[in-house]
């Protein structure tokens, strides 16, 4: 994950969001994690600040995503995950079996790295690419079981 050098409170202020202990803890948790689900983010936030409701986490994640401070990743057939790597041009590798997600840099450079055959009049500024397959652990498990 690309480190984000901006302190959470400064990032919130810079995005025009109110700075609260819960929002700072949520942003810290997402940045410290690796494509975390809401339950994991809630647990990490509670470890940092004590009780916070799951609903408050959902609301904060919505605000943080809208402000561009976190990115929501929605693998097909799985729950939404959140990551702190934002503002660059990267895509994801998703394991079909266990749901593991890894970042992969775009090989084509700046966004959008792919252009649609017909843009239907849109000004395209982003392409979201998901590569699917089996992660190394699931491949090894498949080979071992035979």
CORNORJO-V570736 format. One record per residue. PHI is phi in degrees with one decimal (999 if undefined). Layout:
# CORNORJO-V570736
PHI / PHI
This chain:
# CORNORJO-V570736
999 / -73.9 / -66.8 / -107.6 / -73.5 / -74.2 / -59.6 / -52.6 / -63.2 / -66.4 / -63.5 / -62.3 / -59.0 / -62.8 / -90.8 / 78.6 / -101.1 / -67.7 / -88.9 / -127.1 / -59.5 / -65.8 / -64.3 / -61.6 / -64.8 / -64.4 / -63.7 / -61.4 / -63.5 / -62.5 / -64.2 / -81.3 / -94.9 / -137.6 / 55.2 / -82.6 / -85.9 / -61.3 / -61.7 / -66.8 / -66.6 / -61.2 / -61.5 / -64.0 / -67.6 / -63.2 / -64.1 / -87.1 / -127.8 / 91.0 / -68.3 / -147.3 / -75.7 / -61.0 / -61.6 / -63.9 / -65.9 / -57.1 / -63.4 / -67.1 / -62.3 / -60.8 / -65.8 / -65.9 / -67.9 / -61.1 / -83.0 / 80.6 / -88.3 / -134.8 / -118.7 / -92.8 / -115.6 / -121.6 / -68.1 / -57.2 / 78.6 / -131.6 / -72.3 / -62.9 / -124.9 / -130.0 / -137.3 / -91.8 / -82.6 / -130.6 / 81.1 / -125.0 / -107.7 / -133.3 / -126.9 / -135.5 / -104.7 / -125.6 / -79.1 / -64.8 / -89.5 / -98.5 / 85.2 / -56.6 / -125.6 / -127.0 / -77.7 / -139.7 / -68.2 / -72.5 / -82.3 / -103.2 / 96.4 / -73.7 / -76.0 / -78.1 / -81.8 / -127.8 / -116.0 / -69.1 / -59.9 / -136.5 / -85.4 / 50.5 / 86.7 / -76.1 / -98.3 / -77.8 / -126.4 / -154.3 / -127.3 / -107.5 / -109.0 / -123.9 / -96.3 / -116.6 / 177.7 / -109.7 / -70.9 / -56.9 / -65.7 / -70.4 / -65.0 / -66.0 / -64.3 / -64.8 / -66.9 / -70.6 / -88.9 / 72.2
